[in-house]
Amino acid sequence: MQEVLSFTDFVDYIRENMEAAWEEGREIEVRRIRKNNGMELTALVLVRQDSSVSPTVYLEDYYQDYRNSGGEDPHPWLDLIMDRCRKADRSAGEMDLPDFSSFDSLRDQIVYRIISYERNRDMLEKCPHIRIHDLAVTFRCMVSVDDIAVASAGITDEQIRGWGIGMQELLLAAEENTRRIFPEQIIPLEDFLFPRTGEAFCGEDMIYIAGNRQMVYGAAVILYEGLLDEFARRIDSNFYLLPSSVHEFLFVPDHGQFRLEELMAMVAEVNETVVSPQEFLSDSVYYYFKDQGRLICHERE
């Protein structure tokens, strides 16, 4: 029986075999890349001489699948990663990159995301952001959105100084674009889960999942103008907002069936046992008052 490779050996195996099979003269690098919540991931970076875009494929999930399979033969994962790299490389070669030196050329591609404030303090020191309760609204420039991936670049304080703009102009552009590029989707949780699991949701209380149609950083839909008010009037109720991850919220109509303490405990448990560190958003529970149009935050002590 073949010995299970360590993560370092797995990465070396993938890199060496990729280099042997990849286009001659193309450079493949292994880099540690800082992601959301201060996480660092290991990636294969395909350096292109004809483009400033370097396709990037992260390896941790592939390694976990390899280990879960028993780790007898890494070759099938090499094939999967090679296929993913080829698709990403083709997509990068077709990208029409914007002029990052000009705000006017980027205006229609600027969007916002929401992330944890506390877990991204270091990164937030260098980029424009708005704090909302325990969350931070950050800004990115979209490079491409397709069936393979969503590619974007973070916007820094240095860039907006170079563009000669302020926070208000940046926010206005993001408000105009984010909902257009990432339309919202609010559906009953059962309708979301059944096609994926084949199992019906057995809860008696209606719960909704709110995100965007691409299911990428969709928690930001709570910032869309009028969205919370429209949902509250649709259900004719105040409601709780439970952060599921950076990708979605759960909306729970308040008919007195849940205690706040129960919901906070549920959010904390899910974050500790299900949500990956990179996708963590918050341990808080939020609440929207229909008649006041007001969102409050109950932070975990």
C-alpha positions as CSV (number, residue, x, y, z in Angstrom):
1,M,0.0,0.0,0.0
2,Q,1.4,3.4,-1.0
3,E,2.2,5.8,1.8
4,V,0.0,8.9,2.1
5,L,2.0,11.9,1.0
6,S,2.4,14.9,3.4
7,F,1.1,18.2,2.1
8,T,4.6,19.4,1.3
9,D,5.3,16.2,-0.7
10,F,1.9,16.4,-2.4
11,V,2.7,20.0,-3.5
12,D,6.1,19.0,-4.8
13,Y,4.6,16.0,-6.7
14,I,2.1,18.3,-8.4
15,R,4.6,21.0,-9.2
16,E,7.2,18.7,-10.6
17,N,4.8,16.8,-12.8
18,M,3.1,20.0,-13.9
19,E,6.5,21.5,-15.0
20,A,7.3,18.3,-17.0
21,A,3.9,18.4,-18.8
22,W,3.3,22.2,-19.1
23,E,4.1,24.3,-22.1
24,E,7.9,24.8,-22.6
25,G,9.1,28.1,-21.4
26,R,6.2,28.7,-19.0
27,E,7.0,29.2,-15.4
28,I,5.1,27.5,-12.6
29,E,5.5,28.9,-9.1
30,V,4.3,27.7,-5.7
31,R,3.3,30.7,-3.5
32,R,1.7,31.3,-0.1
33,I,-1.1,33.8,-0.7
34,R,-2.8,35.8,2.0
35,K,-6.6,35.5,1.8
36,N,-9.7,36.6,3.8
37,N,-9.5,36.5,7.6
38,G,-5.7,36.5,7.5
39,M,-5.6,32.9,6.1
40,E,-2.7,31.9,3.9
41,L,-3.2,29.3,1.2
42,T,-0.7,27.4,-1.0
43,A,-1.2,28.0,-4.7
44,L,0.2,27.1,-8.1
45,V,0.7,30.3,-10.0
46,L,1.0,30.0,-13.8
47,V,3.2,32.9,-14.8
48,R,2.3,34.3,-18.2
49,Q,4.8,36.5,-20.1
50,D,2.1,37.9,-22.4
51,S,-0.2,39.1,-19.6
52,S,-0.1,40.7,-16.2
53,V,-2.7,38.1,-15.1
54,S,-1.3,35.0,-13.5
55,P,-3.9,32.2,-13.1
56,T,-3.8,30.8,-9.6
57,V,-5.0,27.4,-8.4
58,Y,-5.2,26.7,-4.7
59,L,-4.1,23.2,-3.5
60,E,-5.4,22.7,0.0
61,D,-8.9,21.4,-1.0
62,Y,-7.3,19.0,-3.6
63,Y,-5.0,17.6,-0.9
64,Q,-7.9,17.1,1.6
65,D,-9.8,15.2,-1.1
66,Y,-6.7,13.1,-1.8
67,R,-6.3,12.3,2.0
68,N,-10.0,11.5,2.3
69,S,-9.7,9.0,-0.6
70,G,-7.1,7.0,1.4
71,G,-4.1,8.7,-0.3
72,E,-3.1,5.7,-2.3
73,D,-2.3,7.4,-5.6
74,P,-2.0,11.2,-6.2
75,H,-2.1,10.9,-10.0
76,P,-5.9,11.4,-10.3
77,W,-5.5,14.7,-8.4
78,L,-2.7,15.7,-10.8
79,D,-5.1,15.2,-13.7
80,L,-7.8,17.3,-11.9
81,I,-5.4,20.1,-11.1
82,M,-3.9,20.0,-14.7
83,D,-7.4,20.3,-16.1
84,R,-8.3,23.2,-13.8
85,C,-5.0,25.0,-14.6
86,R,-5.6,24.6,-18.4
87,K,-9.1,26.1,-18.0
88,A,-7.8,29.0,-15.9
89,D,-5.0,29.6,-18.3
90,R,-7.3,29.8,-21.3
91,S,-9.6,32.1,-19.4
92,A,-6.7,34.4,-18.4
93,G,-5.5,34.5,-22.0
94,E,-9.0,35.8,-23.1
95,M,-9.3,38.5,-20.4
96,D,-9.6,42.1,-21.5
97,L,-7.8,43.8,-18.6
98,P,-9.0,47.2,-17.5
99,D,-6.6,50.2,-17.2
100,F,-5.9,50.1,-13.4
101,S,-4.3,53.6,-13.6
102,S,-7.6,55.2,-14.5
103,F,-10.6,55.4,-12.2
104,D,-12.9,56.3,-15.2
105,S,-11.9,53.0,-17.0
106,L,-12.7,51.0,-13.8
107,R,-15.8,52.8,-12.6
108,D,-18.3,50.3,-14.0
109,Q,-16.4,47.3,-12.5
110,I,-16.0,48.4,-8.9
111,V,-18.0,46.3,-6.4
112,Y,-18.1,45.9,-2.6
113,R,-17.8,42.9,-0.3
114,I,-18.4,42.5,3.5
115,I,-15.9,40.7,5.6
116,S,-15.1,40.3,9.3
117,Y,-13.6,43.6,10.7
118,E,-11.6,42.0,13.6
119,R,-10.1,39.2,11.6
120,N,-8.9,41.5,8.8
121,R,-7.5,44.5,10.8
122,D,-4.0,44.3,9.2
123,M,-5.4,44.3,5.7
124,L,-7.9,47.0,6.4
125,E,-5.1,49.4,7.5
126,K,-4.1,49.6,3.8
127,C,-7.4,49.6,2.0
128,P,-10.5,51.8,1.9
129,H,-13.3,50.4,4.0
130,I,-16.5,51.2,5.9
131,R,-17.2,49.6,9.3
132,I,-20.7,48.4,9.9
133,H,-21.1,46.9,13.4
134,D,-18.5,44.1,13.5
135,L,-18.3,43.9,9.7
136,A,-16.2,45.8,7.1
137,V,-17.3,46.9,3.7
138,T,-14.3,46.6,1.3
139,F,-14.0,47.4,-2.4
140,R,-12.7,45.4,-5.4
141,C,-12.4,45.8,-9.1
142,M,-13.9,42.9,-11.1
143,V,-11.7,41.5,-13.8
144,S,-14.0,38.7,-15.0
145,V,-17.0,36.7,-14.0
146,D,-17.6,33.4,-15.8
147,D,-18.5,29.7,-15.3
148,I,-14.9,29.0,-14.1
149,A,-14.2,31.7,-11.6
150,V,-14.8,35.2,-10.4
151,A,-11.6,37.2,-10.7
152,S,-11.2,40.5,-9.0
153,A,-8.5,42.7,-7.5
154,G,-8.6,44.5,-4.1
155,I,-8.5,48.3,-4.1
156,T,-6.0,50.0,-1.9
157,D,-5.7,53.4,-0.2
158,E,-2.7,54.1,-2.5
159,Q,-4.8,53.4,-5.6
160,I,-7.6,55.8,-4.7
161,R,-5.1,58.5,-3.8
162,G,-3.6,58.0,-7.3
163,W,-7.0,58.2,-8.8
164,G,-7.7,61.4,-6.9
165,I,-11.1,60.3,-5.6
166,G,-12.6,59.9,-2.1
167,M,-14.6,57.3,-0.3
168,Q,-17.9,58.7,-1.4
169,E,-17.2,58.4,-5.1
170,L,-15.9,54.9,-4.6
171,L,-19.0,53.8,-2.6
172,L,-21.3,55.3,-5.2
173,A,-19.7,53.3,-8.0
174,A,-19.9,50.1,-5.9
175,E,-23.5,50.7,-5.1
176,E,-24.3,51.1,-8.8
177,N,-22.4,48.0,-9.9
178,T,-22.6,45.3,-7.2
179,R,-26.3,44.5,-7.5
180,R,-26.1,44.6,-11.4
181,I,-23.0,42.2,-11.5
182,F,-24.1,40.0,-8.6
183,P,-28.0,40.0,-8.5
184,E,-29.5,38.8,-5.3
185,Q,-31.2,35.5,-4.6
186,I,-33.5,35.0,-1.6
187,I,-35.2,31.6,-1.5
188,P,-36.5,29.3,1.1
189,L,-33.7,27.1,2.6
190,E,-35.6,24.0,1.5
191,D,-35.6,25.1,-2.1
192,F,-31.8,25.7,-1.9
193,L,-31.0,22.4,-0.1
194,F,-33.2,19.9,-1.9
195,P,-31.6,20.0,-5.4
196,R,-28.2,19.6,-3.7
197,T,-28.9,17.0,-1.1
198,G,-32.1,15.3,-2.2
199,E,-33.4,15.8,1.3
200,A,-36.3,18.0,2.4
201,F,-35.8,20.5,5.1
202,C,-37.8,19.3,8.1
203,G,-38.1,22.5,10.1
204,E,-41.5,23.8,10.7
205,D,-40.4,27.5,10.6
206,M,-39.7,29.0,7.2
207,I,-36.0,30.0,6.9
208,Y,-34.6,31.8,3.8
209,I,-31.1,31.8,2.4
210,A,-29.9,35.2,1.0
211,G,-27.0,35.6,-1.3
212,N,-26.1,36.3,-4.9
213,R,-26.7,34.1,-7.9
214,Q,-23.0,33.3,-8.3
215,M,-22.8,32.2,-4.6
216,V,-19.6,34.2,-4.2
217,Y,-19.3,36.7,-1.3
218,G,-23.1,37.0,-1.5
219,A,-23.4,38.1,2.2
220,A,-23.0,41.6,0.7
221,V,-26.6,41.5,-0.5
222,I,-27.7,42.9,2.9
223,L,-26.2,46.2,1.7
224,Y,-28.4,46.4,-1.4
225,E,-30.6,49.4,-1.3
226,G,-34.1,48.5,0.0
227,L,-33.5,44.8,0.1
228,L,-34.0,44.3,3.8
229,D,-37.1,46.5,3.8
230,E,-38.5,44.7,0.8
231,F,-38.0,41.3,2.5
232,A,-39.5,42.4,5.8
233,R,-42.6,43.6,4.0
234,R,-42.8,40.4,1.9
235,I,-42.9,38.3,5.1
236,D,-44.7,41.1,7.1
237,S,-42.4,40.6,10.0
238,N,-39.2,41.6,11.7
239,F,-36.5,39.1,11.1
240,Y,-33.1,37.8,12.3
241,L,-30.1,37.7,10.0
242,L,-27.7,34.8,10.7
243,P,-24.3,35.0,9.1
244,S,-23.7,31.7,7.4
245,S,-20.4,32.7,5.8
246,V,-19.1,35.4,3.6
247,H,-21.2,33.9,0.9
248,E,-24.7,34.1,2.4
249,F,-27.0,35.0,5.3
250,L,-29.9,33.1,6.7
251,F,-33.1,35.2,7.1
252,V,-35.3,34.0,9.9
253,P,-38.7,35.7,10.3
254,D,-39.4,36.5,14.0
255,H,-42.7,35.0,15.1
256,G,-41.5,34.4,18.6
257,Q,-40.4,30.8,17.9
258,F,-36.7,31.4,18.7
259,R,-34.8,32.9,21.5
260,L,-31.8,35.1,20.7
261,E,-29.5,33.0,22.9
262,E,-30.5,29.9,20.9
263,L,-29.7,31.6,17.6
264,M,-26.4,32.9,18.8
265,A,-25.4,29.5,20.0
266,M,-26.4,28.0,16.7
267,V,-24.3,30.5,14.7
268,A,-21.3,29.9,16.9
269,E,-21.6,26.1,16.6
270,V,-21.8,26.3,12.8
271,N,-18.9,28.6,12.6
272,E,-16.8,26.3,14.7
273,T,-17.7,23.0,13.1
274,V,-18.8,23.8,9.5
275,V,-17.5,27.1,8.2
276,S,-13.9,27.2,7.0
277,P,-11.7,29.9,8.6
278,Q,-11.3,31.7,5.3
279,E,-15.1,31.9,4.8
280,F,-16.0,33.0,8.4
281,L,-18.0,36.2,8.6
282,S,-19.3,36.8,12.1
283,D,-20.4,35.1,15.3
284,S,-23.0,37.9,15.8
285,V,-26.8,37.7,15.2
286,Y,-28.4,40.7,13.5
287,Y,-32.0,41.9,13.7
288,Y,-34.1,44.0,11.3
289,F,-37.0,46.1,12.5
290,K,-39.6,46.2,9.7
291,D,-41.4,49.4,10.8
292,Q,-38.2,51.3,11.8
293,G,-36.1,50.2,8.8
294,R,-33.3,49.6,11.3
295,L,-30.6,46.9,11.6
296,I,-29.0,46.1,14.9
297,C,-26.3,43.7,15.9
298,H,-26.1,41.4,18.9
299,E,-22.4,40.6,19.3
300,R,-21.2,37.4,20.9
301,E,-19.5,38.1,24.3
